[in-house]
Amino acid sequence: MDTHAAPVRLEPWSEGDFDLLRAMNAPALMVHLGGPESDEALAKRHRRYVDLSAARTGAGRMFRIVSLPEEIPAGSVGFWRQTWDGEPVYETGWTVLPGFQGRGLATAATRAVAELARAEHMYRFLHAFPSADNGPSNAVCRKAGFELLGERVVDYPPGHPLRCNDWRLDLDPDRAQDGLL
């Protein structure tokens, strides 16, 4: 583990986090995701995040990233159910506001959310799909211990092909060692 990563605390996404979501919808932060979302789409995303955080049924969770020791919301991270190549998996994603980038927050938050996904004991793998052109997010995957499986094209946002890297983290590596693949 990188001992130089900035400390973070993950807090469940709540109704009060809409302004944080709006700040993360800035053009510079959405360049690798098809651009900023409309107000209507943002409101729907916020509702999904709130509902996901309240579910606690293995569906995943969304969190605000709080930078420590400042105690300032710095972004979001989460994990959710997904079907990938016909298999149920968790997917993860994150956003860190510009003033907090380059300090290790995304890596620390991604590691923390991977541990929370692991604790669910639901799925074997956690995937991340950063744009192939997004160097910082691909570096987060590498630093957080994900394995690069290769480049893929996904439909994101819906109707728009996105060239991304498929990164995978084994949430149960003992299973592979026991021959339970």
URMO-V854116 format. One record per backbone hydrogen bond with DSSP energy under -1.0 kcal/mol. NH is the residue of the N-H (numbers start at 0). CO is the residue of the C=O. If there is no record, write none. Layout:
BEGIN
nh	co
NH	CO
NH	CO
END
This chain:
BEGIN
nh	co
4	1
5	102
8	65
10	63
12	61
16	13
20	16
21	17
22	18
23	19
28	25
29	25
32	29
34	29
41	37
42	38
43	39
44	40
45	41
46	42
47	43
48	44
49	45
50	46
51	47
52	48
53	49
54	50
60	78
62	76
63	10
64	74
65	8
66	71
67	6
70	66
71	66
73	64
75	94
76	62
77	92
78	60
79	90
80	58
81	88
83	86
86	83
88	81
89	124
90	79
91	126
92	77
94	75
96	73
99	96
100	97
107	103
108	104
109	105
110	106
111	107
112	108
113	109
114	110
115	111
116	112
117	113
118	114
120	117
125	168
126	89
127	166
131	162
133	130
134	132
137	133
138	134
139	135
140	136
141	137
142	138
143	139
144	141
145	140
146	167
148	165
151	163
153	161
155	153
155	159
159	156
161	153
163	151
164	129
165	149
166	127
167	146
168	125
170	123
174	171
176	172
177	173
178	175
179	174
END
